[in-house]
Amino acid sequence: MTETPRIAKILFATDLSLNAERAFAYALSLADAYGAEVTVLHVFGKLPPNADLLLVSFLGYGSIEEMHAKSRGQLMERTRERITRFCAEAAGVTSTCRVMRDRVIVETGKASERILHHAHSGGYDILVMGTRGHGLIQEALLGGTSRKVIQDCAIPVFLVPMGNGR
């Protein structure tokens, strides 16, 4: 008989979407059940056209010019603060929130590569993330990042599908 898996460190990868909030509730529930710590990872990818406008509203800048005037470090710090608030709001789902500010990672790069890097090098026992669709029947039922991570991840992946109101 095999040994019961130990879950002490959880990596939660987020794109800060509504489904990520749902997935985060699962990460916190697992953390509560196993007494595990949670590290939150957000990766800035290459920005698609018109993303400047989304970032302006998401991060609360008055204009695109103002946003570009700020340094990349400030952008990452504001995102880290938003993730910290996101964690605090979601913590109401469980009795304790096992995410500390020093366990929030914000990076730039290709999401699947950065997620896999941290999953493999951080000593994590499980990776939790949500799925996201982008057309073509939600990228053949699973988003490109999720599919790549599942294919190449050496640790178990707990994948939370997009919610349907339940």
Short mmCIF file of the C-alpha atoms (twelve columns), coordinates in Angstrom:
data_MODEL
# 
_entry.id   MODEL 
# 
loop_
_atom_site.group_PDB 
_atom_site.id 
_atom_site.type_symbol 
_atom_site.label_atom_id 
_atom_site.label_alt_id 
_atom_site.label_comp_id 
_atom_site.label_asym_id 
_atom_site.label_seq_id 
_atom_site.Cartn_x 
_atom_site.Cartn_y 
_atom_site.Cartn_z 
_atom_site.pdbx_PDB_model_num 
ATOM 1   C CA . MET A 1   0.000   0.000  0.000   1 
ATOM 2   C CA . THR A 2   1.269   3.454  -0.854  1 
ATOM 3   C CA . GLU A 3   1.907   6.179  1.670   1 
ATOM 4   C CA . THR A 4   -0.757  8.845  2.248   1 
ATOM 5   C CA . PRO A 5   0.247   12.011 0.386   1 
ATOM 6   C CA . ARG A 6   1.442   14.892 2.547   1 
ATOM 7   C CA . ILE A 7   0.323   18.395 1.591   1 
ATOM 8   C CA . ALA A 8   2.303   21.057 3.445   1 
ATOM 9   C CA . LYS A 9   2.976   23.593 0.684   1 
ATOM 10  C CA . ILE A 10  0.405   24.691 -1.895  1 
ATOM 11  C CA . LEU A 11  1.179   26.835 -4.931  1 
ATOM 12  C CA . PHE A 12  -1.858  28.782 -6.100  1 
ATOM 13  C CA . ALA A 13  -1.482  30.271 -9.591  1 
ATOM 14  C CA . THR A 14  -3.906  33.096 -10.332 1 
ATOM 15  C CA . ASP A 15  -4.830  35.336 -13.229 1 
ATOM 16  C CA . LEU A 16  -6.999  37.424 -10.851 1 
ATOM 17  C CA . SER A 17  -10.175 36.473 -12.741 1 
ATOM 18  C CA . LEU A 18  -13.511 35.645 -11.120 1 
ATOM 19  C CA . ASN A 19  -12.786 31.954 -11.595 1 
ATOM 20  C CA . ALA A 20  -9.456  32.442 -9.837  1 
ATOM 21  C CA . GLU A 21  -11.391 33.578 -6.764  1 
ATOM 22  C CA . ARG A 22  -13.337 30.327 -6.921  1 
ATOM 23  C CA . ALA A 23  -10.129 28.320 -7.309  1 
ATOM 24  C CA . PHE A 24  -8.569  30.226 -4.403  1 
ATOM 25  C CA . ALA A 25  -11.403 29.069 -2.146  1 
ATOM 26  C CA . TYR A 26  -10.350 25.486 -2.949  1 
ATOM 27  C CA . ALA A 27  -6.702  26.287 -2.226  1 
ATOM 28  C CA . LEU A 28  -7.672  27.749 1.161   1 
ATOM 29  C CA . SER A 29  -9.904  24.784 1.929   1 
ATOM 30  C CA . LEU A 30  -7.036  22.379 1.194   1 
ATOM 31  C CA . ALA A 31  -4.720  24.508 3.327   1 
ATOM 32  C CA . ASP A 32  -7.172  24.346 6.228   1 
ATOM 33  C CA . ALA A 33  -7.691  20.606 5.878   1 
ATOM 34  C CA . TYR A 34  -3.965  19.815 5.754   1 
ATOM 35  C CA . GLY A 35  -2.523  22.661 7.813   1 
ATOM 36  C CA . ALA A 36  -0.618  23.735 4.709   1 
ATOM 37  C CA . GLU A 37  0.790   27.100 3.699   1 
ATOM 38  C CA . VAL A 38  -0.248  28.754 0.446   1 
ATOM 39  C CA . THR A 39  1.962   30.726 -1.920  1 
ATOM 40  C CA . VAL A 40  0.146   32.885 -4.475  1 
ATOM 41  C CA . LEU A 41  1.722   33.348 -7.915  1 
ATOM 42  C CA . HIS A 42  0.593   35.834 -10.556 1 
ATOM 43  C CA . VAL A 43  2.422   36.124 -13.882 1 
ATOM 44  C CA . PHE A 44  2.195   39.138 -16.165 1 
ATOM 45  C CA . GLY A 45  2.338   37.835 -19.708 1 
ATOM 46  C CA . LYS A 46  2.906   39.695 -22.936 1 
ATOM 47  C CA . LEU A 47  0.131   42.242 -23.180 1 
ATOM 48  C CA . PRO A 48  -2.422  41.808 -25.964 1 
ATOM 49  C CA . PRO A 49  -3.655  44.795 -27.977 1 
ATOM 50  C CA . ASN A 50  -5.758  47.224 -25.906 1 
ATOM 51  C CA . ALA A 51  -4.488  45.702 -22.665 1 
ATOM 52  C CA . ASP A 52  -3.278  49.144 -21.630 1 
ATOM 53  C CA . LEU A 53  -6.898  50.222 -21.283 1 
ATOM 54  C CA . LEU A 54  -7.712  47.215 -19.113 1 
ATOM 55  C CA . LEU A 55  -4.712  47.844 -16.876 1 
ATOM 56  C CA . VAL A 56  -5.595  51.508 -16.524 1 
ATOM 57  C CA . SER A 57  -9.021  50.600 -15.135 1 
ATOM 58  C CA . PHE A 58  -7.842  47.509 -13.212 1 
ATOM 59  C CA . LEU A 59  -5.046  49.332 -11.410 1 
ATOM 60  C CA . GLY A 60  -6.853  52.647 -11.102 1 
ATOM 61  C CA . TYR A 61  -4.649  54.909 -13.199 1 
ATOM 62  C CA . GLY A 62  -6.118  58.071 -14.716 1 
ATOM 63  C CA . SER A 63  -4.600  57.514 -18.157 1 
ATOM 64  C CA . ILE A 64  -2.404  55.249 -20.257 1 
ATOM 65  C CA . GLU A 65  0.329   57.884 -20.131 1 
ATOM 66  C CA . GLU A 66  0.259   57.905 -16.344 1 
ATOM 67  C CA . MET A 67  0.474   54.129 -16.283 1 
ATOM 68  C CA . HIS A 68  3.480   54.110 -18.616 1 
ATOM 69  C CA . ALA A 69  5.143   56.810 -16.509 1 
ATOM 70  C CA . LYS A 70  5.150   54.488 -13.496 1 
ATOM 71  C CA . SER A 71  7.967   52.004 -13.171 1 
ATOM 72  C CA . ARG A 72  7.479   48.268 -13.631 1 
ATOM 73  C CA . GLY A 73  8.320   47.814 -9.955  1 
ATOM 74  C CA . GLN A 74  5.431   50.040 -8.908  1 
ATOM 75  C CA . LEU A 75  3.075   48.132 -11.199 1 
ATOM 76  C CA . MET A 76  4.160   44.853 -9.636  1 
ATOM 77  C CA . GLU A 77  3.834   46.272 -6.118  1 
ATOM 78  C CA . ARG A 78  0.281   47.467 -6.788  1 
ATOM 79  C CA . THR A 79  -0.569  44.038 -8.186  1 
ATOM 80  C CA . ARG A 80  0.973   42.394 -5.109  1 
ATOM 81  C CA . GLU A 81  -1.183  44.658 -2.918  1 
ATOM 82  C CA . ARG A 82  -4.283  43.733 -4.934  1 
ATOM 83  C CA . ILE A 83  -3.484  40.037 -4.506  1 
ATOM 84  C CA . THR A 84  -3.058  40.588 -0.776  1 
ATOM 85  C CA . ARG A 85  -6.534  42.208 -0.643  1 
ATOM 86  C CA . PHE A 86  -7.877  39.356 -2.800  1 
ATOM 87  C CA . CYS A 87  -6.441  36.905 -0.253  1 
ATOM 88  C CA . ALA A 88  -7.911  38.812 2.682   1 
ATOM 89  C CA . GLU A 89  -11.373 38.884 1.086   1 
ATOM 90  C CA . ALA A 90  -11.248 35.197 0.206   1 
ATOM 91  C CA . ALA A 91  -10.001 34.275 3.667   1 
ATOM 92  C CA . GLY A 92  -13.555 34.584 4.936   1 
ATOM 93  C CA . VAL A 93  -14.193 31.236 3.239   1 
ATOM 94  C CA . THR A 94  -12.079 29.382 5.804   1 
ATOM 95  C CA . SER A 95  -11.245 29.755 9.465   1 
ATOM 96  C CA . THR A 96  -7.695  30.945 8.820   1 
ATOM 97  C CA . CYS A 97  -5.878  32.395 5.859   1 
ATOM 98  C CA . ARG A 98  -2.550  30.738 5.375   1 
ATOM 99  C CA . VAL A 99  -1.250  33.269 2.859   1 
ATOM 100 C CA . MET A 100 1.254   35.823 4.067   1 
ATOM 101 C CA . ARG A 101 2.414   38.875 2.130   1 
ATOM 102 C CA . ASP A 102 5.891   37.391 1.747   1 
ATOM 103 C CA . ARG A 103 4.315   34.390 -0.018  1 
ATOM 104 C CA . VAL A 104 2.866   36.456 -2.852  1 
ATOM 105 C CA . ILE A 105 4.951   36.263 -6.032  1 
ATOM 106 C CA . VAL A 106 4.393   38.588 -8.990  1 
ATOM 107 C CA . GLU A 107 6.519   38.025 -12.093 1 
ATOM 108 C CA . THR A 108 6.591   38.659 -15.806 1 
ATOM 109 C CA . GLY A 109 7.001   35.987 -18.455 1 
ATOM 110 C CA . LYS A 110 5.109   33.180 -20.080 1 
ATOM 111 C CA . ALA A 111 2.556   32.000 -17.519 1 
ATOM 112 C CA . SER A 112 2.942   28.253 -18.081 1 
ATOM 113 C CA . GLU A 113 6.748   28.450 -17.892 1 
ATOM 114 C CA . ARG A 114 6.789   30.523 -14.687 1 
ATOM 115 C CA . ILE A 115 4.126   28.352 -13.036 1 
ATOM 116 C CA . LEU A 116 6.062   25.189 -13.888 1 
ATOM 117 C CA . HIS A 117 9.329   26.750 -12.701 1 
ATOM 118 C CA . HIS A 118 7.875   27.541 -9.276  1 
ATOM 119 C CA . ALA A 119 5.976   24.248 -9.035  1 
ATOM 120 C CA . HIS A 120 9.205   22.327 -9.628  1 
ATOM 121 C CA . SER A 121 11.676  24.473 -7.698  1 
ATOM 122 C CA . GLY A 122 9.647   25.630 -4.693  1 
ATOM 123 C CA . GLY A 123 9.159   22.338 -2.878  1 
ATOM 124 C CA . TYR A 124 5.383   22.458 -3.358  1 
ATOM 125 C CA . ASP A 125 3.204   19.407 -2.827  1 
ATOM 126 C CA . ILE A 126 0.300   20.493 -5.039  1 
ATOM 127 C CA . LEU A 127 -0.587  23.227 -7.526  1 
ATOM 128 C CA . VAL A 128 -4.080  24.756 -7.537  1 
ATOM 129 C CA . MET A 129 -5.327  26.856 -10.442 1 
ATOM 130 C CA . GLY A 130 -8.508  27.687 -12.315 1 
ATOM 131 C CA . THR A 131 -9.255  27.093 -15.965 1 
ATOM 132 C CA . ARG A 132 -10.128 29.799 -18.398 1 
ATOM 133 C CA . GLY A 133 -11.558 29.643 -21.908 1 
ATOM 134 C CA . HIS A 134 -10.622 31.786 -24.904 1 
ATOM 135 C CA . GLY A 135 -12.815 30.468 -27.711 1 
ATOM 136 C CA . LEU A 136 -12.332 27.554 -30.105 1 
ATOM 137 C CA . ILE A 137 -14.571 25.623 -27.720 1 
ATOM 138 C CA . GLN A 138 -12.580 27.051 -24.847 1 
ATOM 139 C CA . GLU A 139 -9.318  26.079 -26.469 1 
ATOM 140 C CA . ALA A 140 -10.437 22.480 -26.905 1 
ATOM 141 C CA . LEU A 141 -12.074 22.459 -23.440 1 
ATOM 142 C CA . LEU A 142 -8.966  23.510 -21.538 1 
ATOM 143 C CA . GLY A 143 -7.009  26.767 -21.719 1 
ATOM 144 C CA . GLY A 144 -3.512  26.727 -23.190 1 
ATOM 145 C CA . THR A 145 -1.793  27.555 -19.900 1 
ATOM 146 C CA . SER A 146 -3.748  24.905 -17.983 1 
ATOM 147 C CA . ARG A 147 -3.109  22.289 -20.646 1 
ATOM 148 C CA . LYS A 148 0.647   22.989 -20.754 1 
ATOM 149 C CA . VAL A 149 0.916   22.920 -16.966 1 
ATOM 150 C CA . ILE A 150 -0.984  19.630 -16.700 1 
ATOM 151 C CA . GLN A 151 1.180   18.036 -19.389 1 
ATOM 152 C CA . ASP A 152 4.492   19.071 -17.866 1 
ATOM 153 C CA . CYS A 153 3.942   19.424 -14.121 1 
ATOM 154 C CA . ALA A 154 5.766   16.961 -11.881 1 
ATOM 155 C CA . ILE A 155 3.472   17.575 -8.890  1 
ATOM 156 C CA . PRO A 156 -0.292  16.983 -8.654  1 
ATOM 157 C CA . VAL A 157 -2.453  19.711 -10.185 1 
ATOM 158 C CA . PHE A 158 -5.859  20.570 -8.701  1 
ATOM 159 C CA . LEU A 159 -7.695  22.251 -11.566 1 
ATOM 160 C CA . VAL A 160 -10.905 24.198 -10.863 1 
ATOM 161 C CA . PRO A 161 -13.223 24.587 -13.882 1 
ATOM 162 C CA . MET A 162 -15.060 27.801 -14.602 1 
ATOM 163 C CA . GLY A 163 -18.048 28.132 -12.296 1 
ATOM 164 C CA . ASN A 164 -21.608 27.703 -13.446 1 
ATOM 165 C CA . GLY A 165 -23.267 29.567 -10.616 1 
ATOM 166 C CA . ARG A 166 -23.100 26.773 -8.039  1 
# 
